[in-house]
């Protein structure tokens, strides 16, 4: 199965109406795949959900895997924008981490189907799934290295740190933002940040 790096480029809509139709299909696929899973969702159910003819699907996509990859790209774009807005204008790296955790949990709760699509991608196209996280880790690593240079963080292996921080947010986000739809996100976010900022080592009472 071709990955996002090896698959031929998808057709680009030539009109605004075409782009709107393409987005309708993607929106429907997000709901179908996110709620039913990749195996249970089908092109026919996706086009029915989008209220378009089944043949219209093939104007913009070749396969269901193509749609899945596009949704992973959508997740990456939306999440990066959300985090950028939430942390803009903040000088302290630790405060960026704190605000970012809160923003990430909010994003997961607001976009459960899209998050489930990314989770399911590991079983459909592992290369694209890995690329999604590797791209995030690369930018995260650069930000952590810059913060160390500015004296805002203690020296350490930025690659390991980037993946560890992503892992904390991913798993805690699943538990408290995706699986628990009614719990208080702020408490979970603050506890996750306390672990990141202070670690597990006991400290003497003031």
Secondary structure, DSSP 4 states (H G I P E B T S, - for coil): ---TTTSPPPPPPSSHHHHHHHHHHHHHHHHHHHHH-TTT--HHHHHHHHTS-HHHHHHH-SSHHHHHHHHHHHHHHHHHHHHHHHHTT---HHHHHHHHHHHHHHHHHHTHHHHHHHHHHTTT-HHHHHHHHHHHHHHHHHHHHHHHHTTSS----HHHHHHHHHHHHHHHHIIIIII-SSS-HHHHHHHHHHHHHH-S------
